Amino acid sequence: MAEKNLKDVSPKEVENQVIDVLKTIYDPEIPVNIYELGLVYEVKVDENFDVKVDMTLTSPNCPVAESLPAEVESKVAGLWSVKSAKVEIVWDPPWDKDMMSEEAKFELGFL
């Protein structure tokens, strides 16, 4: 298999790869991935393929406050197209159920 080259992808393509990975990560208490839950506020990929993910948690007392950001950072950093990954937890704006996708609301019975 030929080695993949970062010259073959754009930051936008890498952003889409990151989003695909985020959709595989679940809050263990909620059967919906963190992206559809609306916990991911922003994914930034710079020209060097360094990735920054701004995300929140459902509450500051979330039981996975330690492990979930580390899991996100590890899985994003594991992509062949990502040079480095950093997760920043932000609390503004505070998360609420209106940030969920229609799919997540349906899955959880809010629609």
C-alpha positions, 0 to 999 in steps of 0.5 A: 500500500502506498504511503499517504501524503499530506499533499494529497489532502486539504485541511477541509478534507482532514476536518471531515475525517476528524468529524467522522472520527468524532461520530464514533465517540459516545458519552457512555451515559447517552446512546448518541455520539458526541458530534450529534449531541452537539458537544463539539463546538468547533473543529479547526485544522490549520495548514500544518494539519494541526487540529484543535477541537473545541468541545463541551460536556453535558455538565461540569460534573460529567462523570467522563470529564477526565476521560472523554476529552483524552479519548477525543484527543487520542482518536483525532491524533491517531488519524494519518492526516493529523500532525497534532491534536488538542482538545479544549473544553469550553463552557460558553455557551453552556450545552443544552438539548437544543444543540443536538442534531435532529437525529440525536433528538429523535434517537433520545425521544425528544421529537 
